Amino acid sequence: MDEQNREKLIELFRAVLDLDSDEAATAAHQDSEERWDSLNHVRLILAIESEFGIEVELVESMAQTSFESTCALLTAKGIPVAQGEPST
Amino acid sequence: MKYLEALRISKEAPPAPSLPIQVAMSGTADLLEAFLQAHASLAGFRAEVSFLPFNTLRQALHGPAGNNEVVVLFPWDFVAALDWRSGLPERDSTLEELFDEAHVVGALVGKRPKGSLLYVPAPIPPVLAKWQDIDELERGLLSHATEVGANVLDGGRFSLSSYLASGTPFGTNDLSAVARAVVEVAIELKGSVQAKVLVTDLDGTLWHGVVGEDGVDGLQHDASGIGFRHFIYQTYLKQLTRRGILVAAVSRNDPDLANAPFDRQDMVLERDDLTTLVASYHAKSSQISQLAEQLNLSLDAFVFVDDNPVELEEVSTQLPQVDCVAFPEKDRDLPGLLAHLARRFSTDQVTEEDRTRTALYRRRLEGLAPSELGGADLTSFLAGLEMKMTVQDHSAPGPGSERARQLINKTNQFNLNGIRWTDEEIDEVLRGGGQLLGATVEDRSGTHGEVVALLIDGGGCVRSFVMSCRVFQRRIEYAFLAWLLPQRADEVLMDYHPTERNAPFQAFIREAGVQNTSEGFVLTRDSFMAAHTGTLDLFRIAQPTS
């Protein structure tokens, strides 16, 4: 289940940010990914809410700045996400 | 339907006819896109979705309806003070004043195509002192929305938290249902949209025979024999031209040959009844799309009649928006054709303007008449917004420029070149004698914050110029430059680059008259001021603060 959630999250990041690999998705960070602009941020949160059936509060949404922080948010909301290989 | 499922449905959908959907809504509608695509796919269409920029619905209502436009209305679209995002107004209004405003907007909304309106009776903030008045306002707006022809969606679809967080007025779990409702409206509209141009084939359609083989003498179009149904068809086209419908002819033929039957002046339909006659050896789809471009009409306003199934298939494949109709082989099928055309070209009344439309468009095609003029209505609407622009100079070191720097690095659409700047890079430009300017804008409904940023280097070259998409179509960019340019040299160099996402800036470059010279892109002060100085009248300008 944890792994499925991770795969689903990767798919969301790739679809919303138009990323060409799983690695680009797991390494995505708002500061370094040009396509992660304000509109795509909202799209990303919508996609996460829709896909995992959760509500993300505004303050939580603003704290989502990377793939890893989103994994942590989902885990905190009771949706475990498998840990990936540490990015280098 | 979940987000990824929506993406999969539209990705895996087979080729399908196009369904234009322009969502006209004051909030952010972009998030509906994936679901609009999916529901259109499920209904057997390929959606071509477009949106209004955030918070520009009222401006758009002063212009013509978009292509297959679906207008989604909220209480604050009728009464601006009800917008949750503006907070509660400083001044108390009476119920009567608010209804007056609602009726003004309602009159505009009521002019949109029948069946194109959806109303979401979202909760409203308590803007009136008396509770019963608030209740009456809520019910009155619902009633008013239905009077102007809106279909009502469940008010529970509105999500305040989503609206406050992102400007999207619907909750995540409601986007799919809203998108489905919008797609259903769009499908209905597509079927009922009034066509404006009938494009007819010549040989075998306007007359019996082939002019290149039978000669002009061999063609039959009289009220007798085998030409009878072509005669009736011509009389119907003649009637359409009198009602203001444009009739054009296309033919894969030599122009002289195609025109020859008209030169004899023995047909019901005369050369002057046609807006144009396009005769060339290009594909008919290419002839029609060129015609649509010249007439500045969208392709779904076109109906194409031809007796040749191959030509019909070519056009319907290349231009799926065009309604392609076969001219019948048998007399008995003629009523069916005319009934179809009557439905597509149905009109309530015929005005004097309608009667002269063919001549007007013909002159336009000949380059003798200007295309549509800009909307005086929009100017008057913008003037009524009581906009105030405060220019800020962020050139001096110190705090206060964070928003301008953020705008430069976050804005994609109205962006000179898409280049991102680090703080160090901006500071270097400023140390070299450059300027970082910003502008805040407020209007009678509240403040929009700092929405413009411009970085100009010590050599007078504009290195970055951005504007937030939430204030599009207010002429802010023009007024800002009209304020700035008199303080600069005669010519200002702009480090402009088109990007995949800066289409609005590309349009601005054209309208502002920026010239592509050997030196680079140049904005000439005098010509810009001559054309756009009037935009300053739309604003009260406050001088720079730093």
Interface residues (C-beta under 8 A of the other chain):
Chain A: K8 E11 L12 A15 E34 D37 S38 L39 V42 R43 I45 L46 A47 E49 S50 E51 E55 E57 L58 S61
Chain B: K2 Y3 L4 L7 T28 D30 L31 S161 L164 A165 S166 T168 T172 N173 L175 K410 N412 R420
